[in-house]
Amino acid sequence: MAENRMISSVHNPRVKALVALQQKSAERKRTGLFVVEGRRELTHCVEAGLEVKEVFVCEEMEAWNYGEIKADTTMVTRSVYEKMAYRGGTEGVIAIVKSQEWRLEDLKLSENPLIVVVERVEKPGNLGAILRSADAARADAVVVCDALTDLYNPNLIRSSIGAVFTVPCVVCESEECIEFLKEHEIQILTAQLQDSHLYYDTEMKRGTAIVMGTESTGLTEVWRQAADAHIRIPMRGKLDSLNVSVSAAVLLFEAVRQRESRVFVVK
């Protein structure tokens, strides 16, 4: 670990470069780099084997043994750290990390895979929450089809509390994902209101992909036609849908419940 001199100016070029990575998706794509804040998120990032390029530490705020990370370390003042950080309360540690791209063929699937597919989800916070649920349910992967946000958006990393590093996450087109699922004999269950069955009456013990669309428009026709079954969560109130991340959690843990039960009977 090489230590550099203290940065005390918010106008330092390295500070400006990090802020650009925080704020601009185009800059993250151009450089192949992104930013991770906080002890928990950075720990998951390192454990996942991602390459940390540089760590910035504010010793006034930090009590964590960041020295275990094999990367150049730069000390910054509190004012500089506050300029760099996307959010407060991140323990005074922030890092620049090299992006990792998963492909469908990279996935190491279990015997009866459990996969979450999301189509055209726009809000990074929703996708982050879905990744967090996928980690909790030990899903094999999350596949983001026709992506409208990048995986290293700081809001996504924050809302996933680092699950973006613990769950394999692939970005691809819908047609490519459908072909992959069919090839691996993974049943496709689309969450939709039309022509659907209650989710708890649908068998999920075998290889299963739970497919979610946007709250405003739902899934496109390509997924409706590719589905092996359409499922829905019963809505008892006046509204007709849940937040997409909440729906994903409900459906994921139904799959977990069935797989941990000895007997499942379809009504």
C-alpha positions in Angstrom: 0.0 0.0 0.0 1.5 3.3 -1.0 0.4 6.4 0.9 0.2 9.8 -0.8 0.2 13.2 0.6 -2.8 14.8 2.2 -5.3 16.5 -0.2 -6.8 19.5 1.4 -8.3 21.4 -1.6 -11.7 20.5 -3.1 -10.3 21.8 -6.4 -7.7 19.1 -6.6 -8.0 17.3 -10.0 -8.3 13.9 -8.3 -11.2 15.1 -6.3 -12.9 16.4 -9.4 -12.3 13.1 -11.2 -13.9 11.1 -8.4 -16.9 13.5 -8.2 -17.4 13.1 -11.9 -17.5 9.3 -11.5 -20.1 9.7 -8.7 -22.3 12.0 -10.8 -22.0 10.9 -14.4 -22.9 7.5 -15.9 -21.1 8.4 -19.1 -17.9 9.0 -17.1 -18.2 5.6 -15.4 -18.7 3.9 -18.8 -15.8 5.8 -20.4 -13.3 5.0 -17.7 -14.5 1.6 -16.6 -14.4 2.9 -13.0 -16.9 3.6 -10.3 -17.0 4.8 -6.7 -17.7 2.8 -3.5 -18.4 4.5 -0.2 -18.5 3.0 3.3 -17.0 0.1 5.2 -19.7 -2.5 4.5 -20.0 -1.8 0.8 -16.2 -1.7 0.3 -15.8 -4.9 2.3 -18.3 -6.7 0.0 -16.6 -5.2 -3.0 -13.1 -6.5 -1.9 -14.5 -9.9 -0.9 -16.0 -10.2 -4.4 -12.6 -9.8 -5.9 -13.0 -6.5 -7.6 -9.9 -4.4 -8.2 -9.7 -1.3 -5.9 -7.6 1.3 -7.7 -7.4 3.9 -4.9 -8.7 4.5 -1.4 -9.4 8.0 0.0 -9.5 8.2 3.8 -10.6 10.9 6.2 -8.9 9.9 9.4 -11.0 12.4 11.4 -14.0 10.1 10.6 -12.4 6.7 10.0 -11.7 4.0 12.6 -11.6 1.0 10.2 -8.5 -0.9 9.3 -8.4 0.1 5.7 -4.8 -0.9 5.5 -5.9 -4.5 4.6 -6.9 -3.2 1.1 -4.1 -3.5 -1.4 -4.4 -0.2 -3.1 -2.9 3.3 -3.0 -4.3 5.3 -0.1 -4.7 9.1 0.0 -5.6 11.1 3.1 -8.1 13.8 2.7 -9.5 16.5 5.0 -13.0 16.4 6.2 -14.1 19.2 3.9 -12.6 17.3 0.9 -14.3 14.1 1.9 -17.6 15.8 2.2 -17.2 17.1 -1.3 -16.3 13.6 -2.6 -19.0 11.6 -0.7 -22.4 11.0 -2.2 -24.0 10.6 1.1 -23.2 11.2 4.8 -22.3 8.6 7.5 -20.0 6.5 5.3 -17.2 6.1 7.9 -14.7 8.4 6.1 -13.6 5.8 3.5 -14.3 6.1 -0.2 -12.7 4.2 -3.1 -12.3 4.1 -6.9 -12.9 0.6 -8.2 -12.6 -1.1 -11.6 -15.9 -2.2 -13.0 -16.7 -5.9 -13.5 -19.1 -7.1 -16.3 -20.9 -10.4 -15.9 -22.2 -12.2 -19.0 -24.9 -14.9 -19.1 -22.3 -17.5 -20.0 -20.3 -16.6 -16.9 -23.1 -17.6 -14.5 -22.5 -20.7 -12.4 -26.0 -22.0 -11.9 -27.1 -24.3 -9.1 -29.0 -27.5 -9.8 -32.4 -25.7 -9.6 -31.5 -22.1 -10.3 -33.5 -19.2 -8.9 -33.0 -16.1 -11.1 -34.6 -12.6 -10.9 -35.1 -10.8 -14.3 -36.1 -7.2 -14.4 -37.0 -5.4 -17.6 -36.5 -1.7 -18.1 -36.4 -0.8 -14.4 -35.5 2.9 -14.2 -35.0 3.7 -10.6 -31.5 2.7 -9.2 -33.0 2.4 -5.7 -35.5 -0.2 -6.8 -32.8 -2.3 -8.5 -30.6 -2.0 -5.5 -33.4 -3.2 -3.2 -34.1 -6.2 -5.6 -30.4 -7.1 -5.4 -30.6 -7.0 -1.6 -33.6 -9.4 -1.6 -31.8 -11.6 -4.2 -28.8 -11.9 -1.8 -31.1 -12.7 1.1 -32.8 -15.4 -0.9 -29.5 -16.7 -2.2 -30.7 -16.3 -5.8 -28.3 -17.4 -8.5 -28.3 -14.1 -10.4 -30.2 -11.0 -11.2 -30.5 -10.2 -14.9 -31.3 -6.7 -16.0 -32.8 -6.5 -19.5 -32.9 -3.4 -21.6 -31.3 -1.5 -18.8 -32.2 2.1 -18.1 -29.7 2.6 -15.3 -26.1 1.4 -14.8 -25.2 -1.0 -12.1 -22.7 1.3 -10.5 -25.0 4.2 -9.9 -24.2 5.4 -6.3 -27.9 5.2 -5.4 -28.0 1.6 -6.5 -24.9 0.7 -4.5 -26.3 2.4 -1.5 -29.7 0.8 -1.6 -28.2 -2.6 -2.3 -25.9 -2.2 0.8 -23.3 -3.9 -1.3 -25.4 -6.8 -2.7 -24.5 -5.6 -6.2 -21.1 -7.2 -5.4 -22.5 -10.4 -3.7 -25.0 -11.4 -6.4 -24.0 -12.0 -10.0 -25.7 -9.3 -12.0 -25.9 -9.5 -15.8 -27.0 -6.7 -18.2 -28.4 -7.9 -21.6 -31.2 -7.7 -24.1 -34.5 -9.5 -23.4 -34.2 -11.8 -26.4 -30.8 -12.9 -25.3 -32.0 -13.7 -21.8 -35.0 -15.6 -23.0 -32.8 -17.8 -25.2 -30.5 -18.5 -22.2 -33.4 -19.5 -19.9 -34.9 -21.7 -22.6 -31.6 -23.4 -23.3 -31.1 -24.2 -19.6 -34.7 -25.3 -19.1 -35.5 -22.6 -16.6 -39.2 -21.9 -16.3 -40.2 -18.3 -16.9 -42.7 -16.9 -14.5 -43.9 -13.4 -15.5 -45.4 -11.1 -12.8 -48.5 -9.5 -14.4 -52.2 -8.9 -13.7 -53.6 -10.2 -16.9 -54.4 -13.9 -17.4 -52.4 -14.9 -14.3 -52.5 -17.3 -11.4 -51.9 -16.6 -7.7 -48.1 -16.8 -7.1 -48.5 -19.3 -4.2 -50.4 -21.7 -6.4 -47.4 -21.9 -8.8 -44.6 -24.4 -8.4 -41.2 -22.9 -8.0 -39.0 -25.7 -6.8 -37.4 -26.4 -10.2 -35.3 -23.9 -12.1 -37.2 -20.7 -12.1 -36.8 -17.2 -13.4 -39.1 -14.6 -11.8 -39.6 -11.8 -14.3 -40.6 -8.3 -13.3 -41.5 -5.2 -15.4 -41.9 -1.5 -14.6 -44.7 -0.4 -12.3 -46.1 2.0 -14.9 -46.2 -0.2 -18.0 -45.4 -3.8 -16.8 -43.7 -6.3 -19.0 -43.4 -6.0 -22.8 -45.1 -8.5 -25.0 -41.9 -10.4 -25.7 -41.8 -11.6 -22.1 -45.6 -12.3 -21.9 -45.3 -14.6 -24.9 -42.1 -16.3 -23.7 -43.6 -17.1 -20.2 -44.4 -20.6 -19.0 -46.8 -19.1 -16.5 -48.2 -15.7 -15.5 -48.4 -15.1 -11.8 -49.8 -12.3 -9.6 -49.8 -11.2 -6.0 -53.4 -10.7 -4.7 -54.2 -7.1 -4.0 -56.8 -6.6 -1.3 -56.9 -2.8 -1.3 -57.8 -0.2 -4.0 -54.4 -0.1 -5.6 -53.5 -2.7 -8.2 -49.7 -3.1 -7.7 -46.8 -3.0 -5.3 -43.5 -1.4 -5.7 -41.4 -3.6 -8.0 -38.8 -4.3 -5.4 -41.4 -5.3 -2.8 -43.0 -7.6 -5.3 -39.7 -9.2 -6.1 -39.1 -9.9 -2.4 -42.5 -11.5 -2.0 -42.0 -13.8 -5.0 -38.4 -14.7 -4.2 -39.3 -15.8 -0.7 -42.2 -17.9 -1.9 -39.7 -19.8 -4.0 -37.5 -20.1 -0.9 -40.5 -21.3 1.2 -41.4 -24.0 -1.4 -37.8 -25.2 -1.7 -37.4 -25.5 2.1 -40.8 -27.4 2.4 -40.9 -31.1 2.1 -44.3 -31.1 0.2 -45.8 -28.7 -2.2 -49.4 -29.2 -3.4 -50.8 -27.1 -6.3 -54.4 -26.3 -5.8 
